[in-house]
Amino acid sequence: MENEIEYIGFKDVGKENEHQLRRIVDTHVAKLKSHCSKFQKVTVAMKAVHESSDGHAHYELQAKLEEGGRVHVAEMTDYNLYFGLAKLLDKLKNSLPDK
């Protein structure tokens, strides 16, 4: 599944968080694959856009799904990287036409 997922901007999340984030993405990509007959690739991008005085970041998240020559995109911003990533990928799945 590694060739089907591209991560952009996740190098600074740390090893302890990287494993959990990959599990979230892998679970949602499996759902996307079952929903798309011509699934090719998912690209997930993350950028910390604001940092509050207590050190917590506000994350801008983007996902792009390539499916049989078509591209589907979803974006969102969230304070919680884990929940934001799950909501982003759900949003991407919900934007797809029904089978």
N, C-alpha and C positions, 0 to 999 in steps of 0.2 A: 504494500500500500504506500510505501515511501515515495515512489516515483509519481504517484497520483496526487500528492499533497506538497505544496510549496509554502514555506513559512518565510515571511518577510518582517524584519524588525523584532524578532523574538530572542536575539542573542543575549540581551541584557536581563532576561527574566530569572536567570540562575538555574542551576541543575535541579534543585529540589522542586521548582515550579514547572520546569520544562516537561517532566514526565507526566504530571497531572494534566497540563494543557494538551499534550499530545493524545492522552486518553480521551479527553473531551472531543477533540477534533476527529480522532479515529472513529469514535462512536457515531458522530453525526455524519461523517463521510460515508459510513456503511449505509446509513439511512438514505442519503442522497443517491448512492449507487443503486439501491433497490428501487428508487423512484425514477431514475433516468435510464433509458434503454441505451443511450449512446454516450455514457459518462466518459470523460477524458481526464479531467484534472480539476483540482480545487486549489486556489491560491488564497492564503489567509495573511492579512497584513495588520500590524499593530504599531501604534505610535502613541507614546505618552504625550499628551498635549498640554495639560495643566498639572501643576503640583501644588497641593494645598499647604498651609503652614505646618500641618502635622505630618507632612511627608508622604501622604497618599496621592497617587497620580490619578488623573482622569484619562482614560484610554479611548483613542479613536480606532475603531476596528472596521476592517473591510474584508469582504469575501467575494471571490469571483469563481464561478463554476463554468467550465468549458464543456459543452455537450453537443457533439455532432455538428460542429461549425457554428453553434450559437453560444452566446455568452450571457450569463445571468449574474447580476451584481447586487450586493446588499451592503449597507453601511450602518453603523451605529456608534454611539459614544456611551461609555459606562464607567463608573468608578470601580466596579468589581470586575477584574479581568476574566475570572472563571465564568461567572454568570453572564457577563457581556458576550463572551465567545459562544456560549451555548445559545443565547438569544439570537445572536447574529446568524448562526448556522440554521436555526429554526426559521428565521425570517427568510433566509435564502431558499430553504426547502418550500416554504409556503408561497414563495413567488413563482414557483415552477407550475406550469400547466399540469392538470391531472392527466394520468396515463390514459 
